[in-house]
Amino acid sequence: MERSTAHIPGERIRFLNEASRGPGPVVYWMQRDQRVGDNWALYHARERARAAGSALHVVFVRMPSYLGARAPHYLFMMRGLREVAGDLGELGIGFHLLEGTPEAVLPGFCRELEAGLLVSDYSPLREPRLWREAVAERVPIAHHEVDAHNVIPPWVVSAKREFAARTLRPKIHRMLAHYRRTVPAIDPMPASRASSGARVDWDALVDALSVAVPAVPRAPVEPGARAAQRAMGAFLDHGLPHYDRRRNDPNAGGQSGLSPYLHFGQLGAGRLIEELLRREEAGADIEAFLEEALVRRELSENFCHYEPRYDRVEAFPQWAKKTLQEHAEDTRDYLYAREEFEAARTHDPLWNAAQRELVVTGKMHGYMRMYWAKKILEWTTSPSEAMEIAIALNDAYSFDGRDPNGYAGIAWSIGGVHDRAFAERRVFGKVRFMNERGSRRKFDVDAYVAAMHALEGFPFEDREGS
């Protein structure tokens, strides 16, 4: 009999239905955490299969559409999943790629396998929550949810929606030592319990997506867990020593570039934080990066976990809703439709440059994303319209769109979420204001604008404004 090597922290697991564990194979429904290593959900599934003496299967459900994702996003994901499937095969774990929606295809898949347990990973977003709830109701077997995405599960680190980073930060740091656990490696399945997956024609899938991919956005990084590990090592070796000094300058290339890997789960946040904390000599750079990669990222998870209206004006704090309503009738100097924003046809060269960066490269510097969202508030008829446009554009073009970080960041910019009140002004009320003059005090705006206009492949070139 196999011997268990370690136990997953029980607080990472939630039981989504009252059904009992059956005798059949374990199925891990991989969704958000698309990697084999450093994956608590896969590890839990492997341990349950070990304990029951059963086989283990991994399934991924590819949906025809998801929150405005475009062909380049699907291509990035499929290339990463191809690597996952190969790695699982070497461990004797079958990989299955299903087409459709989870509630429509997963119950039947589990029945066909005569599965005894379903394990899924965790996301705080509305659509994945609804999928998990629907699947849990329709499968006659136990359904476990495991948070493999966060360093500390959001329901553990706090029992409520946190007001700001300053209220969550001490809770995270109090618990961090306990959660700095390395996920054990996944042992190969014994030959007698190895499983095989359904054949996937990866070449055809990738070719079809490649044909469908428009000129933009182009992937900012090479996809896959191995590429993520290399990118993490390169940043920690070469980018981290200058991070605190360079991170807020869009011209300096000082950001890590790891957000697409974290978003698609090709890199585990726990692994990143553990490797970061080993670089003790980095000092202030570690503190600065830890704030972004741990505190701010998990603050976004907290926001979406406890606030079901995270993408709507209703999620704004009361002071922000009040002040924005008081200025609802203020005259806007400029008004633009979504199509004009998308094509970077505003009067502001700096905003247009940020939109070009987003559309062409699939990413945007963090400072510029704040400026970009706040100007959408300033140049639309209402905060609701501004939220809709900012989210739609971010989800359509950014490789880390459709993510708690994006929703929280846009809500911060437009509705003061996790922020405080400032001096009152037109349109913004007491929500923090940003303008080009302030940006010029922080970095070389003209150099940034020139660099973004030099990017090739902007599809709206013939209609672009200044």
C-alpha positions as a Markdown table, in Angstrom:
| # | Residue | x | y | z |
|---|---|---|---|---|
| 1 | Met | 0.0 | 0.0 | 0.0 |
| 2 | Glu | 1.2 | 3.5 | -0.8 |
| 3 | Arg | 2.1 | 5.8 | 2.1 |
| 4 | Ser | 0.9 | 9.3 | 2.2 |
| 5 | Thr | 3.8 | 11.8 | 2.2 |
| 6 | Ala | 2.1 | 14.9 | 3.7 |
| 7 | His | -1.3 | 16.4 | 4.4 |
| 8 | Ile | -2.9 | 19.5 | 2.8 |
| 9 | Pro | -3.8 | 22.1 | 5.4 |
| 10 | Gly | -7.5 | 21.3 | 6.0 |
| 11 | Glu | -8.5 | 25.0 | 6.0 |
| 12 | Arg | -7.8 | 25.1 | 2.3 |
| 13 | Ile | -10.7 | 22.7 | 1.6 |
| 14 | Arg | -14.4 | 23.4 | 1.5 |
| 15 | Phe | -17.1 | 20.8 | 1.1 |
| 16 | Leu | -19.6 | 21.9 | -1.6 |
| 17 | Asn | -22.3 | 19.3 | -1.0 |
| 18 | Glu | -23.4 | 16.6 | 1.4 |
| 19 | Ala | -22.7 | 13.6 | -0.8 |
| 20 | Ser | -20.4 | 10.9 | 0.4 |
| 21 | Arg | -17.1 | 9.8 | -1.1 |
| 22 | Gly | -17.7 | 6.8 | -3.4 |
| 23 | Pro | -15.3 | 4.0 | -4.3 |
| 24 | Gly | -14.5 | 5.1 | -7.9 |
| 25 | Pro | -11.7 | 7.3 | -9.4 |
| 26 | Val | -11.0 | 10.8 | -8.2 |
| 27 | Val | -11.6 | 13.6 | -10.7 |
| 28 | Tyr | -9.8 | 16.9 | -10.4 |
| 29 | Trp | -11.6 | 19.6 | -12.3 |
| 30 | Met | -8.8 | 22.0 | -13.2 |
| 31 | Gln | -9.9 | 25.5 | -13.9 |
| 32 | Arg | -8.0 | 28.4 | -12.5 |
| 33 | Asp | -4.7 | 26.7 | -11.5 |
| 34 | Gln | -3.3 | 25.3 | -14.7 |
| 35 | Arg | -0.1 | 23.6 | -13.5 |
| 36 | Val | 1.0 | 20.3 | -12.1 |
| 37 | Gly | 3.6 | 21.5 | -9.6 |
| 38 | Asp | 2.8 | 23.7 | -6.5 |
| 39 | Asn | -0.9 | 22.9 | -6.8 |
| 40 | Trp | -2.7 | 22.1 | -3.6 |
| 41 | Ala | -5.9 | 21.1 | -5.4 |
| 42 | Leu | -4.1 | 18.5 | -7.5 |
| 43 | Tyr | -2.1 | 17.3 | -4.5 |
| 44 | His | -5.4 | 16.9 | -2.5 |
| 45 | Ala | -6.9 | 14.9 | -5.4 |
| 46 | Arg | -3.7 | 12.7 | -5.6 |
| 47 | Glu | -3.8 | 12.0 | -1.8 |
| 48 | Arg | -7.5 | 11.1 | -1.9 |
| 49 | Ala | -6.8 | 8.7 | -4.8 |
| 50 | Arg | -3.9 | 7.3 | -2.8 |
| 51 | Ala | -6.1 | 6.7 | 0.2 |
| 52 | Ala | -8.8 | 5.0 | -1.8 |
| 53 | Gly | -6.5 | 3.0 | -4.0 |
| 54 | Ser | -8.2 | 4.5 | -7.0 |
| 55 | Ala | -7.2 | 6.2 | -10.3 |
| 56 | Leu | -7.0 | 10.0 | -10.8 |
| 57 | His | -8.2 | 11.9 | -13.8 |
| 58 | Val | -7.8 | 15.6 | -14.5 |
| 59 | Val | -10.4 | 17.4 | -16.6 |
| 60 | Phe | -10.4 | 20.9 | -18.0 |
| 61 | Val | -13.6 | 22.4 | -19.5 |
| 62 | Arg | -13.0 | 24.8 | -22.4 |
| 63 | Met | -16.0 | 27.1 | -22.9 |
| 64 | Pro | -16.8 | 28.8 | -26.2 |
| 65 | Ser | -16.7 | 32.3 | -24.5 |
| 66 | Tyr | -15.8 | 33.7 | -21.2 |
| 67 | Leu | -16.1 | 37.3 | -20.1 |
| 68 | Gly | -14.8 | 38.8 | -23.3 |
| 69 | Ala | -11.7 | 36.7 | -23.6 |
| 70 | Arg | -10.2 | 36.8 | -27.1 |
| 71 | Ala | -8.4 | 34.2 | -29.2 |
| 72 | Pro | -4.9 | 35.2 | -28.0 |
| 73 | His | -6.0 | 34.5 | -24.5 |
| 74 | Tyr | -7.3 | 31.1 | -25.4 |
| 75 | Leu | -4.2 | 30.4 | -27.4 |
| 76 | Phe | -2.0 | 31.3 | -24.4 |
| 77 | Met | -4.1 | 29.0 | -22.2 |
| 78 | Met | -4.1 | 26.1 | -24.6 |
| 79 | Arg | -0.4 | 26.1 | -25.0 |
| 80 | Gly | 0.0 | 26.0 | -21.3 |
| 81 | Leu | -2.5 | 23.2 | -20.9 |
| 82 | Arg | -0.7 | 21.1 | -23.6 |
| 83 | Glu | 2.3 | 21.2 | -21.2 |
| 84 | Val | 0.1 | 20.2 | -18.3 |
| 85 | Ala | -1.3 | 17.3 | -20.2 |
| 86 | Gly | 2.2 | 16.0 | -21.0 |
| 87 | Asp | 3.3 | 16.3 | -17.4 |
| 88 | Leu | 0.3 | 14.5 | -16.1 |
| 89 | Gly | 0.7 | 11.7 | -18.6 |
| 90 | Glu | 4.2 | 11.1 | -17.3 |
| 91 | Leu | 2.7 | 10.6 | -13.9 |
| 92 | Gly | 0.1 | 8.2 | -15.0 |
| 93 | Ile | -2.7 | 10.7 | -14.7 |
| 94 | Gly | -5.2 | 11.1 | -17.5 |
| 95 | Phe | -6.0 | 14.5 | -18.9 |
| 96 | His | -9.4 | 15.2 | -20.5 |
| 97 | Leu | -10.3 | 18.4 | -22.4 |
| 98 | Leu | -14.1 | 18.9 | -22.5 |
| 99 | Glu | -16.0 | 21.4 | -24.6 |
| 100 | Gly | -19.1 | 23.2 | -23.3 |
| 101 | Thr | -20.1 | 24.6 | -19.9 |
| 102 | Pro | -19.1 | 22.9 | -16.7 |
| 103 | Glu | -22.7 | 22.2 | -15.4 |
| 104 | Ala | -23.6 | 20.7 | -18.8 |
| 105 | Val | -20.6 | 18.4 | -19.3 |
| 106 | Leu | -19.0 | 17.5 | -15.9 |
| 107 | Pro | -21.8 | 15.6 | -14.3 |
| 108 | Gly | -22.0 | 13.2 | -17.3 |
| 109 | Phe | -18.2 | 12.9 | -17.4 |
| 110 | Cys | -18.2 | 11.9 | -13.7 |
| 111 | Arg | -21.0 | 9.4 | -14.3 |
| 112 | Glu | -19.2 | 7.8 | -17.2 |
| 113 | Leu | -16.1 | 7.3 | -15.1 |
| 114 | Glu | -18.1 | 6.1 | -12.1 |
| 115 | Ala | -16.1 | 8.7 | -10.1 |
| 116 | Gly | -16.1 | 8.6 | -6.4 |
| 117 | Leu | -14.9 | 12.2 | -5.6 |
| 118 | Leu | -14.8 | 15.5 | -7.5 |
| 119 | Val | -12.1 | 18.1 | -6.6 |
| 120 | Ser | -12.1 | 21.6 | -8.0 |
| 121 | Asp | -9.9 | 24.6 | -7.5 |
| 122 | Tyr | -11.2 | 28.0 | -6.2 |
| 123 | Ser | -12.1 | 31.3 | -7.8 |
| 124 | Pro | -14.0 | 34.1 | -6.1 |
| 125 | Leu | -15.6 | 35.3 | -9.3 |
| 126 | Arg | -19.3 | 35.1 | -10.0 |
| 127 | Glu | -19.3 | 32.8 | -13.0 |
| 128 | Pro | -17.0 | 30.1 | -11.6 |
| 129 | Arg | -18.9 | 30.2 | -8.3 |
| 130 | Leu | -22.2 | 29.5 | -10.2 |
| 131 | Trp | -20.5 | 26.7 | -12.1 |
| 132 | Arg | -19.3 | 25.0 | -8.9 |
| 133 | Glu | -22.6 | 25.4 | -7.2 |
| 134 | Ala | -24.5 | 23.9 | -10.2 |
| 135 | Val | -22.0 | 21.0 | -10.6 |
| 136 | Ala | -22.1 | 20.3 | -6.8 |
| 137 | Glu | -25.9 | 20.0 | -7.1 |
| 138 | Arg | -25.8 | 17.7 | -10.1 |
| 139 | Val | -23.1 | 15.2 | -9.2 |
| 140 | Pro | -24.1 | 12.4 | -6.7 |
| 141 | Ile | -20.6 | 12.3 | -5.2 |
| 142 | Ala | -18.7 | 14.5 | -2.8 |
| 143 | His | -17.4 | 17.7 | -4.3 |
| 144 | His | -14.3 | 19.3 | -2.6 |
| 145 | Glu | -13.1 | 22.8 | -3.4 |
| 146 | Val | -9.4 | 23.6 | -2.7 |
| 147 | Asp | -7.8 | 27.0 | -2.8 |
| 148 | Ala | -4.7 | 26.5 | -4.8 |
| 149 | His | -4.4 | 30.1 | -5.9 |
| 150 | Asn | -3.8 | 32.1 | -2.8 |
| 151 | Val | -1.0 | 32.0 | -0.2 |
| 152 | Ile | -3.7 | 32.2 | 2.5 |
| 153 | Pro | -7.3 | 31.2 | 1.6 |
| 154 | Pro | -9.5 | 34.4 | 1.7 |
| 155 | Trp | -12.0 | 32.8 | 4.1 |
| 156 | Val | -9.2 | 32.0 | 6.5 |
| 157 | Val | -7.3 | 35.3 | 6.5 |
| 158 | Ser | -10.4 | 37.4 | 7.1 |
| 159 | Ala | -14.1 | 36.8 | 7.8 |
| 160 | Lys | -15.2 | 40.0 | 6.1 |
| 161 | Arg | -14.6 | 42.4 | 3.2 |
| 162 | Glu | -11.6 | 44.4 | 4.3 |
| 163 | Phe | -11.6 | 48.2 | 4.2 |
| 164 | Ala | -8.1 | 48.7 | 2.8 |
| 165 | Ala | -4.7 | 47.2 | 2.5 |
| 166 | Arg | -3.8 | 48.6 | 5.9 |
| 167 | Thr | -6.5 | 46.4 | 7.5 |
| 168 | Leu | -5.6 | 43.2 | 5.7 |
| 169 | Arg | -1.8 | 43.5 | 5.8 |
| 170 | Pro | -1.3 | 42.7 | 9.5 |
| 171 | Lys | -3.6 | 39.7 | 9.2 |
| 172 | Ile | -1.6 | 38.3 | 6.3 |
| 173 | His | 1.7 | 38.8 | 8.0 |
| 174 | Arg | 0.5 | 37.2 | 11.2 |
| 175 | Met | -0.5 | 34.0 | 9.3 |
| 176 | Leu | 2.3 | 34.0 | 6.7 |
| 177 | Ala | 4.7 | 31.8 | 8.5 |
| 178 | His | 2.1 | 29.1 | 8.9 |
| 179 | Tyr | 1.2 | 29.2 | 5.2 |
| 180 | Arg | 4.8 | 29.2 | 3.8 |
| 181 | Arg | 4.5 | 25.5 | 3.0 |
| 182 | Thr | 5.9 | 24.0 | -0.1 |
| 183 | Val | 3.4 | 21.8 | -1.9 |
| 184 | Pro | 4.9 | 18.3 | -2.1 |
| 185 | Ala | 5.7 | 16.9 | -5.5 |
| 186 | Ile | 3.0 | 14.7 | -7.1 |
| 187 | Asp | 4.0 | 11.1 | -7.0 |
| 188 | Pro | 3.5 | 9.0 | -10.1 |
| 189 | Met | 0.5 | 6.7 | -10.0 |
| 190 | Pro | 1.2 | 3.0 | -9.6 |
| 191 | Ala | 1.0 | 1.1 | -12.9 |
| 192 | Ser | -2.1 | -0.7 | -11.7 |
| 193 | Arg | -3.9 | 2.6 | -11.2 |
| 194 | Ala | -2.6 | 4.7 | -14.0 |
| 195 | Ser | -5.2 | 6.4 | -16.1 |
| 196 | Ser | -5.2 | 7.6 | -19.7 |
| 197 | Gly | -6.9 | 10.6 | -21.0 |
| 198 | Ala | -8.9 | 11.2 | -24.1 |
| 199 | Arg | -6.7 | 12.1 | -27.1 |
| 200 | Val | -6.4 | 15.8 | -27.7 |
| 201 | Asp | -5.2 | 17.1 | -31.1 |
| 202 | Trp | -3.2 | 19.9 | -29.7 |
| 203 | Asp | -1.7 | 20.9 | -33.1 |
| 204 | Ala | -5.2 | 21.3 | -34.6 |
| 205 | Leu | -6.4 | 23.3 | -31.6 |
| 206 | Val | -3.4 | 25.6 | -31.6 |
| 207 | Asp | -3.5 | 26.0 | -35.4 |
| 208 | Ala | -7.2 | 26.9 | -35.3 |
| 209 | Leu | -6.6 | 29.5 | -32.6 |
| 210 | Ser | -3.6 | 30.9 | -34.4 |
| 211 | Val | -5.6 | 31.5 | -37.5 |
| 212 | Ala | -8.3 | 33.1 | -35.4 |
| 213 | Val | -5.9 | 35.4 | -33.6 |
| 214 | Pro | -6.0 | 39.0 | -34.7 |
| 215 | Ala | -2.9 | 41.1 | -34.8 |
| 216 | Val | -3.5 | 42.0 | -31.2 |
| 217 | Pro | -3.1 | 41.6 | -28.3 |
| 218 | Arg | 0.2 | 39.7 | -28.6 |
| 219 | Ala | 1.3 | 37.6 | -25.7 |
| 220 | Pro | 3.7 | 39.5 | -23.5 |
| 221 | Val | 5.4 | 36.3 | -22.3 |
| 222 | Glu | 5.9 | 32.7 | -23.4 |
| 223 | Pro | 3.1 | 30.5 | -22.0 |
| 224 | Gly | 3.4 | 27.5 | -19.7 |
| 225 | Ala | 4.6 | 26.5 | -16.2 |
| 226 | Arg | 8.2 | 26.0 | -17.3 |
| 227 | Ala | 8.4 | 29.4 | -18.9 |
| 228 | Ala | 6.8 | 30.9 | -15.8 |
| 229 | Gln | 9.5 | 29.4 | -13.6 |
| 230 | Arg | 12.2 | 30.8 | -15.9 |
| 231 | Ala | 10.5 | 34.2 | -15.9 |
| 232 | Met | 10.3 | 34.2 | -12.1 |
| 233 | Gly | 13.9 | 33.3 | -11.8 |
| 234 | Ala | 15.0 | 36.0 | -14.2 |
| 235 | Phe | 13.0 | 38.6 | -12.3 |
| 236 | Leu | 14.2 | 37.6 | -8.9 |
| 237 | Asp | 17.8 | 37.6 | -10.2 |
| 238 | His | 17.8 | 40.8 | -12.2 |
| 239 | Gly | 14.6 | 42.7 | -11.7 |
| 240 | Leu | 14.1 | 42.5 | -7.9 |
| 241 | Pro | 17.3 | 44.3 | -7.0 |
| 242 | His | 15.9 | 47.5 | -8.7 |
| 243 | Tyr | 12.2 | 46.9 | -8.1 |
| 244 | Asp | 11.5 | 49.6 | -5.5 |
| 245 | Arg | 13.2 | 52.3 | -7.5 |
| 246 | Arg | 11.9 | 51.4 | -10.9 |
| 247 | Arg | 8.4 | 50.0 | -10.4 |
| 248 | Asn | 6.4 | 53.2 | -10.7 |
| 249 | Asp | 8.1 | 54.4 | -13.9 |
| 250 | Pro | 6.3 | 53.1 | -17.0 |
| 251 | Asn | 9.5 | 53.7 | -19.0 |
| 252 | Ala | 11.8 | 51.8 | -16.7 |
| 253 | Gly | 10.6 | 48.2 | -17.4 |
| 254 | Gly | 10.7 | 47.6 | -13.6 |
| 255 | Gln | 7.6 | 45.4 | -13.2 |
| 256 | Ser | 7.9 | 41.7 | -12.9 |
| 257 | Gly | 5.9 | 40.7 | -16.0 |
| 258 | Leu | 4.5 | 37.7 | -14.0 |
| 259 | Ser | 0.8 | 38.6 | -13.9 |
| 260 | Pro | -0.2 | 36.5 | -16.9 |
| 261 | Tyr | 1.3 | 33.4 | -15.3 |
| 262 | Leu | -0.4 | 34.1 | -12.0 |
| 263 | His | -3.7 | 34.8 | -13.7 |
| 264 | Phe | -3.7 | 31.6 | -15.7 |
| 265 | Gly | -2.4 | 29.6 | -12.7 |
| 266 | Gln | 0.8 | 28.7 | -14.6 |
| 267 | Leu | 2.7 | 30.0 | -11.6 |
| 268 | Gly | 1.6 | 29.5 | -8.0 |
| 269 | Ala | 1.6 | 32.6 | -5.8 |
| 270 | Gly | 2.9 | 30.5 | -2.9 |
| 271 | Arg | 5.9 | 29.4 | -4.9 |
| 272 | Leu | 6.6 | 33.0 | -5.9 |
| 273 | Ile | 6.3 | 34.3 | -2.3 |
| 274 | Glu | 8.5 | 31.5 | -1.0 |
| 275 | Glu | 11.2 | 32.2 | -3.6 |
| 276 | Leu | 11.0 | 35.9 | -2.9 |
| 277 | Leu | 11.4 | 35.6 | 0.8 |
| 278 | Arg | 14.6 | 33.6 | 0.3 |
| 279 | Arg | 16.2 | 36.7 | -1.2 |
| 280 | Glu | 16.9 | 38.3 | 2.1 |
| 281 | Glu | 19.6 | 40.6 | 0.8 |
| 282 | Ala | 17.0 | 42.5 | -1.3 |
| 283 | Gly | 15.6 | 44.5 | 1.6 |
| 284 | Ala | 13.4 | 47.3 | 0.5 |
| 285 | Asp | 12.8 | 45.6 | -2.9 |
| 286 | Ile | 11.4 | 42.5 | -1.2 |
| 287 | Glu | 9.1 | 44.7 | 0.9 |
| 288 | Ala | 7.9 | 46.6 | -2.1 |
| 289 | Phe | 7.2 | 43.5 | -4.2 |
| 290 | Leu | 5.7 | 41.6 | -1.3 |
| 291 | Glu | 3.2 | 44.4 | -0.9 |
| 292 | Glu | 2.1 | 44.0 | -4.5 |
| 293 | Ala | 2.4 | 40.3 | -5.1 |
| 294 | Leu | 0.9 | 39.3 | -1.7 |
| 295 | Val | -1.0 | 42.0 | 0.2 |
| 296 | Arg | -2.6 | 43.8 | -2.8 |
| 297 | Arg | -3.2 | 40.6 | -4.8 |
| 298 | Glu | -4.9 | 38.9 | -1.9 |
| 299 | Leu | -6.8 | 42.1 | -1.0 |
| 300 | Ser | -8.4 | 41.8 | -4.4 |
| 301 | Glu | -9.3 | 38.2 | -3.7 |
| 302 | Asn | -10.8 | 39.3 | -0.4 |
| 303 | Phe | -12.8 | 42.0 | -2.3 |
| 304 | Cys | -14.3 | 39.6 | -4.8 |
| 305 | His | -14.8 | 36.8 | -2.3 |
| 306 | Tyr | -17.0 | 38.9 | 0.1 |
| 307 | Glu | -18.5 | 41.4 | -2.4 |
| 308 | Pro | -20.7 | 39.8 | -5.0 |
| 309 | Arg | -21.2 | 43.1 | -6.8 |
| 310 | Tyr | -17.4 | 43.6 | -7.3 |
| 311 | Asp | -17.9 | 44.8 | -10.9 |
| 312 | Arg | -20.7 | 47.3 | -10.2 |
| 313 | Val | -21.1 | 50.7 | -8.6 |
| 314 | Glu | -23.0 | 49.0 | -5.8 |
| 315 | Ala | -19.6 | 47.7 | -4.5 |
| 316 | Phe | -18.3 | 51.2 | -3.9 |
| 317 | Pro | -17.9 | 52.4 | -0.3 |
| 318 | Gln | -20.8 | 54.6 | 0.9 |
| 319 | Trp | -18.8 | 57.8 | 0.9 |
| 320 | Ala | -17.8 | 57.3 | -2.7 |
| 321 | Lys | -21.3 | 56.5 | -3.9 |
| 322 | Lys | -22.6 | 59.6 | -2.1 |
| 323 | Thr | -20.0 | 62.0 | -3.5 |
| 324 | Leu | -20.2 | 60.6 | -7.1 |
| 325 | Gln | -24.0 | 60.9 | -6.9 |
| 326 | Glu | -23.7 | 64.5 | -5.8 |
| 327 | His | -21.6 | 65.2 | -8.9 |
| 328 | Ala | -23.6 | 63.2 | -11.3 |
| 329 | Glu | -24.9 | 66.2 | -13.2 |
| 330 | Asp | -21.5 | 67.9 | -13.4 |
| 331 | Thr | -20.5 | 69.0 | -16.9 |
| 332 | Arg | -17.9 | 66.8 | -18.6 |
| 333 | Asp | -15.5 | 68.6 | -20.8 |
| 334 | Tyr | -15.3 | 65.5 | -23.1 |
| 335 | Leu | -17.6 | 62.5 | -23.6 |
| 336 | Tyr | -16.5 | 59.4 | -25.5 |
| 337 | Ala | -18.2 | 56.2 | -26.5 |
| 338 | Arg | -16.7 | 52.8 | -25.9 |
| 339 | Glu | -15.7 | 52.5 | -29.6 |
| 340 | Glu | -13.7 | 55.8 | -29.3 |
| 341 | Phe | -11.9 | 54.6 | -26.2 |
| 342 | Glu | -11.1 | 51.3 | -27.7 |
| 343 | Ala | -9.6 | 53.0 | -30.8 |
| 344 | Ala | -7.6 | 55.5 | -28.6 |
| 345 | Arg | -9.5 | 58.4 | -30.2 |
| 346 | Thr | -9.5 | 60.8 | -27.2 |
| 347 | His | -8.0 | 64.3 | -27.0 |
| 348 | Asp | -5.3 | 63.1 | -24.5 |
| 349 | Pro | -2.1 | 61.6 | -25.9 |
| 350 | Leu | -1.1 | 60.0 | -22.6 |
| 351 | Trp | -4.4 | 58.2 | -22.3 |
| 352 | Asn | -4.2 | 57.1 | -26.0 |
| 353 | Ala | -0.7 | 55.8 | -25.4 |
| 354 | Ala | -1.9 | 53.7 | -22.5 |
| 355 | Gln | -4.7 | 52.3 | -24.6 |
| 356 | Arg | -2.3 | 51.4 | -27.4 |
| 357 | Glu | -0.1 | 49.6 | -24.9 |
| 358 | Leu | -3.1 | 47.6 | -23.7 |
| 359 | Val | -4.4 | 46.7 | -27.2 |
| 360 | Val | -1.0 | 45.8 | -28.8 |
| 361 | Thr | 0.8 | 44.1 | -25.9 |
| 362 | Gly | -2.0 | 42.7 | -23.8 |
| 363 | Lys | -0.7 | 44.5 | -20.7 |
| 364 | Met | -0.5 | 48.0 | -19.1 |
| 365 | His | 1.8 | 49.4 | -16.5 |
| 366 | Gly | 0.0 | 49.6 | -13.1 |
| 367 | Tyr | 0.3 | 53.4 | -12.8 |
| 368 | Met | -1.1 | 53.9 | -16.2 |
| 369 | Arg | -4.0 | 51.5 | -15.6 |
| 370 | Met | -5.0 | 53.8 | -12.7 |
| 371 | Tyr | -4.8 | 56.9 | -14.9 |
| 372 | Trp | -6.5 | 55.1 | -17.8 |
| 373 | Ala | -9.5 | 54.1 | -15.6 |
| 374 | Lys | -9.9 | 57.4 | -13.9 |
| 375 | Lys | -10.0 | 59.3 | -17.2 |
| 376 | Ile | -12.8 | 56.9 | -18.4 |
| 377 | Leu | -14.8 | 58.1 | -15.3 |
| 378 | Glu | -14.0 | 61.7 | -16.2 |
| 379 | Trp | -15.1 | 61.3 | -19.9 |
| 380 | Thr | -18.3 | 59.2 | -19.6 |
| 381 | Thr | -21.8 | 60.1 | -18.4 |
| 382 | Ser | -21.8 | 58.1 | -15.2 |
| 383 | Pro | -19.7 | 55.8 | -12.9 |
| 384 | Ser | -21.8 | 52.9 | -14.1 |
| 385 | Glu | -20.9 | 53.5 | -17.7 |
| 386 | Ala | -17.3 | 54.1 | -16.8 |
| 387 | Met | -17.1 | 50.7 | -14.9 |
| 388 | Glu | -18.7 | 48.9 | -17.9 |
| 389 | Ile | -16.3 | 50.3 | -20.4 |
| 390 | Ala | -13.2 | 49.9 | -18.3 |
| 391 | Ile | -14.0 | 46.3 | -17.4 |
| 392 | Ala | -14.9 | 45.4 | -21.0 |
| 393 | Leu | -11.7 | 46.8 | -22.5 |
| 394 | Asn | -9.5 | 45.4 | -19.7 |
| 395 | Asp | -11.1 | 41.9 | -20.1 |
| 396 | Ala | -11.0 | 42.0 | -23.9 |
| 397 | Tyr | -7.3 | 42.9 | -24.2 |
| 398 | Ser | -5.3 | 42.3 | -21.0 |
| 399 | Phe | -3.8 | 38.9 | -20.5 |
| 400 | Asp | -4.5 | 39.3 | -16.7 |
| 401 | Gly | -8.0 | 40.5 | -17.3 |
| 402 | Arg | -11.1 | 38.7 | -16.0 |
| 403 | Asp | -9.3 | 38.6 | -12.7 |
| 404 | Pro | -9.9 | 39.9 | -9.1 |
| 405 | Asn | -6.9 | 42.2 | -9.5 |
| 406 | Gly | -8.5 | 43.9 | -12.5 |
| 407 | Tyr | -11.9 | 44.3 | -10.9 |
| 408 | Ala | -10.5 | 45.6 | -7.7 |
| 409 | Gly | -8.1 | 48.0 | -9.5 |
| 410 | Ile | -10.9 | 49.5 | -11.6 |
| 411 | Ala | -13.2 | 49.8 | -8.6 |
| 412 | Trp | -10.3 | 51.6 | -6.7 |
| 413 | Ser | -9.8 | 54.0 | -9.6 |
| 414 | Ile | -13.4 | 54.8 | -10.3 |
| 415 | Gly | -15.2 | 54.2 | -7.0 |
| 416 | Gly | -12.6 | 54.7 | -4.2 |
| 417 | Val | -12.6 | 51.0 | -3.2 |
| 418 | His | -9.7 | 50.4 | -0.7 |
| 419 | Asp | -9.0 | 54.1 | -0.9 |
| 420 | Arg | -9.9 | 57.2 | 1.2 |
| 421 | Ala | -11.7 | 60.5 | 0.4 |
| 422 | Phe | -9.7 | 63.4 | -1.1 |
| 423 | Ala | -10.4 | 67.1 | -1.7 |
| 424 | Glu | -13.6 | 67.5 | -3.6 |
| 425 | Arg | -13.6 | 68.4 | -7.3 |
| 426 | Arg | -15.9 | 68.3 | -10.3 |
| 427 | Val | -17.1 | 64.9 | -11.6 |
| 428 | Phe | -14.9 | 63.0 | -9.2 |
| 429 | Gly | -16.3 | 64.4 | -6.0 |
| 430 | Lys | -14.0 | 63.1 | -3.3 |
| 431 | Val | -12.6 | 60.2 | -5.3 |
| 432 | Arg | -8.9 | 60.4 | -5.9 |
| 433 | Phe | -8.0 | 62.5 | -9.0 |
| 434 | Met | -5.2 | 62.0 | -11.4 |
| 435 | Asn | -4.1 | 64.2 | -14.3 |
| 436 | Glu | -1.3 | 64.5 | -16.9 |
| 437 | Arg | 0.5 | 67.2 | -14.9 |
| 438 | Gly | 0.8 | 64.9 | -11.9 |
| 439 | Ser | 2.1 | 62.1 | -14.2 |
| 440 | Arg | 4.8 | 64.4 | -15.6 |
| 441 | Arg | 6.1 | 64.8 | -12.0 |
| 442 | Lys | 6.6 | 61.1 | -11.8 |
| 443 | Phe | 8.0 | 60.0 | -15.1 |
| 444 | Asp | 8.9 | 61.2 | -18.7 |
| 445 | Val | 5.4 | 61.3 | -20.2 |
| 446 | Asp | 6.7 | 62.3 | -23.7 |
| 447 | Ala | 9.0 | 59.3 | -23.8 |
| 448 | Tyr | 6.2 | 57.0 | -22.9 |
| 449 | Val | 3.9 | 58.4 | -25.5 |
| 450 | Ala | 6.5 | 58.1 | -28.1 |
| 451 | Ala | 7.3 | 54.5 | -27.2 |
| 452 | Met | 3.7 | 53.5 | -27.4 |
| 453 | His | 3.2 | 55.2 | -30.7 |
| 454 | Ala | 6.2 | 53.3 | -32.1 |
| 455 | Leu | 4.4 | 50.0 | -31.3 |
| 456 | Glu | 3.4 | 48.1 | -34.5 |
| 457 | Gly | 0.1 | 46.4 | -35.0 |
| 458 | Phe | -2.4 | 48.8 | -33.5 |
| 459 | Pro | -5.6 | 47.9 | -35.5 |
| 460 | Phe | -7.3 | 51.3 | -35.3 |
| 461 | Glu | -4.4 | 53.3 | -36.8 |
| 462 | Asp | -6.5 | 54.9 | -39.5 |
| 463 | Arg | -9.0 | 56.1 | -37.0 |
| 464 | Glu | -6.7 | 57.1 | -34.2 |
| 465 | Gly | -6.8 | 60.5 | -32.5 |
| 466 | Ser | -3.9 | 62.5 | -31.3 |
